[in-house]
Amino acid sequence: MAAVAEANLDTPNVPRIIRWGILGTGTIASDFTTVLNSLPNTEVVAVGSRSQEGADRFGDKFGITVRHASYEALAADNRLDVVYVATPSLRHVGDCELCLQAGRHVLCEKSMAPGAPEAKAVLDLARTKGLFFLHGVWSRFFPAMAALRDVIASGKIGTVTSASASFGQNDGAGACSAVLETGIYCAQFLQWAFEDDPPDAVQGVVANMHENGLDQHVNALIRFPKGRVGDLECSLRNPTPRAAIICGTEGVITVPFPFWCPTKFTVQRMTGLGSQTWGEEEVFEFSLPDISGDFNFINSQGLAYEAEEVNRCIRGGLIESPQFTSSACLSVMEIITSIRDQFPVVES
């Protein structure tokens, strides 16, 4: 039987303290720990690194007293409720399985796996163990995303027919996969725009491959039910506008940079002859949580939405988040897998 965290129960009118372990000590782990340290009834208990030096450096920065010199030791720490897996992405499957086997709930940074089969194996393990698991696609938890869904449901832009998302940056080519690094945000946005309906097919992929075989720039066309179409562009070779658009029969929703962690979107109705009658543009804006810190990435304060959802679910005894269920997660990963299956073979 897997070990379980030491008793840490709710008391009347006082939410249970959720005790976190941080697996990995990179830039995103730094941002996430800054956020965790700002949240009520939340404690970062331990950090695990591949070396004692790395664990000590991170522990000194964030005031973490328990410092493990291996990932295995962190996973086995019975003081922990949940582990944030922030190791290099190619390690995520194994590190998630390590923590789940040890009886820890898990929040895994994206991408949780290289494809749908591996993702399903992790999700199945969590379900079998009765443990909470969340793929850390933090976009899902921003208030702007919920408001965007409300606008779609209101019919302001008519019936949604298409959506597009673009996320390109000019660093990382050859070091990791573009579709796993930035394309996953595009795929999840399309899925969100179409109310989490799984796509019918990925019908067109153009991929530019690095000489080492990793994709560095990808465009894909995806067919969704009811005649809807999504297209995405992701790159580690060059920057793109990093914006997203949802088109309906009576207007357009535009989510500007940075669409994957949005604090703003606009709604523009377009009707009449040639769709030349434009209504007054509506602007929806949202403030980020008031969290100070030396952040590495834009809008990292918004990681608080994801962290609070994890805390809420664990306190409530849930094994998945209603805001990003295992089926929705797997559907996104199936898009990624279908795209990668159409990559050209790079001769060695």
C-alpha positions, -999 to +999 in steps of 0.1 A: +000+000+000+013+035-009+023+057+020+000+085+028+006+120+042+006+124+080-027+135+095-036+171+087-073+175+092-098+204+090-109+220+122-141+239+126-141+271+106-104+267+097-095+252+063-070+225+063-035+236+056-023+220+023+013+210+025+032+212-008+065+197-020+083+212-050+099+187-074+124+206-095+141+240-090+138+258-123+123+291-133+087+280-133+091+263-099+104+296-086+074+315-098+050+289-085+066+288-051+064+326-048+027+323-054+022+294-029+040+314-002+014+341-006-017+319-002-035+313+030-036+279+046-009+268+023+026+257+033+056+248+011+072+221+033+099+206+011+119+209-021+136+181-041+164+185-065+189+162-083+216+176-060+219+188-024+234+220-037+203+227-059+179+219-031+198+241-007+199+270-031+162+269-037+155+263+000+175+294+009+157+315-016+122+306-003+128+297+033+121+260+028+138+240+056+133+205+043+156+199+013+159+166-005+189+157-027+168+134-048+134+133-064+128+099-048+133+113-013+109+142-019+082+118-032+086+096-001+082+125+024+051+117+044+047+153+055+035+162+020-001+163+007+007+173-029+038+176-051+042+201-079+062+184-106+083+211-123+111+189-137+122+190-174+091+180-194+106+147-208+108+135-172+072+143-163+056+109-168+081+091-147+082+118-120+044+119-118+043+081-114+069+082-087+049+107-067+016+089-072+031+055-063+043+072-030+007+083-022+010+120-032-015+141-050+001+157-080+000+189-100+022+184-131+035+213-151+027+211-188+032+191-208+024+162-186+034+137-213+047+134-249+013+121-260-021+107-252-011+071-244+014+082-217-010+108-203-037+081-200-014+059-181-007+086-156-044+095-153-053+059-148-027+055-121-040+085-102-076+072-105-066+037-093-047+052-063-077+075-055-053+105-057-059+140-071-040+147-104-041+179-124-023+187-157-010+223-151-025+240-181-030+271-160-050+289-187-081+270-176-083+287-142-082+324-153-114+344-147-111+357-182-115+322-196-147+316-177-160+350-188-151+342-224-172+310-222-201+331-208-199+355-237-200+325-262-230+311-243-248+345-244-249+344-282-233+378-286-212+366-315-238+342-328-228+306-334-191+299-330-177+285-363-140+288-360-111+296-337-074+302-340-045+305-316-008+314-322+021+310-297+056+314-311+088+325-294+124+327-307+141+305-281+141+268-273+144+254-309+161+221-308+159+219-270+123+207-268+092+202-289+073+233-300+039+215-300+045+203-264+060+236-251+037+262-267+013+243-289-005+227-260-018+262-250-031+266-285-048+232-285-064+237-251-077+272-263-094+257-293-109+229-271-122+256-247-137+277-275-156+246-287-169+238-252-145+209-248-159+189-277-133+164-289-122+171-325-132+149-354-097+149-370-064+168-374-066+173-412-035+192-420-001+196-404+030+216-417+060+210-394+094+225-396+119+202-379+151+209-362+181+189-374+179+168-342+144+157-350+124+179-327+096+201-341+105+238-340+075+253-359+041+238-365+009+248-381-022+225-379-058+226-391-083+207-369-119+197-377-144+198-348-180+186-347-208+207-362-186+219-391-163+240-368-126+245-376-097+254-354-062+263-365-030+267-344+005+279-349+033+272-325+070+279-327+103+279-308+119+294-339+103+328-342+079+350-323+042+353-333+015+377-321+006+351-294-031+360-296-062+340-301-095+347-320-129+331-319-153+338-348-190+335-348-218+341-372-223+376-358-190+387-345-155+381-332-138+376-298-102+386-297-078+376-269-046+396-272-011+387-259-008+368-237-038+347-246-027+317-225-028+337-193-054+363-202-065+394-184-083+410-213-105+402-243-127+422-267-160+414-283-169+430-317-203+423-333-202+424-371-236+422-390-254+437-420-244+436-456-209+423-460-206+422-422-198+459-424-221+470-396-198+470-365-212+474-331-194+491-303-165+471-291-169+456-256-137+453-236-135+428-207-106+433-183-095+414-152-070+422-125-043+397-115-040+386-079-020+411-058+011+391-054+046+406-054+077+388-064+106+385-088+087+366-115+103+351-146+072+348-167+044+372-177+013+371-154+027+344-132+006+359-104-022+341-121-007+307-110-026+314-079-059+305-096-045+270-104-029+266-070-061+276-052-081+251-073-057+223-063-061+232-026-099+234-029-101+200-046-078+182-021-097+197+008-129+185-008-117+150-015-118+153-053-094+134-075-098+157-105-108+193-111-142+200-126-125+229-145-101+206-163-113+170-160-092+140-169-114+135-201-108+171-212-071+168-205-069+136-225-087+152-254-062+180-255-034+154-254-050+135-283-049+166-304-012+169-296-006+132-305-026+135-338-004+165-347+028+147-338+018+116-357+019+137-389+054+150-385+079+143-412+107+118-404+141+135-400+169+113-414+198+110-390 
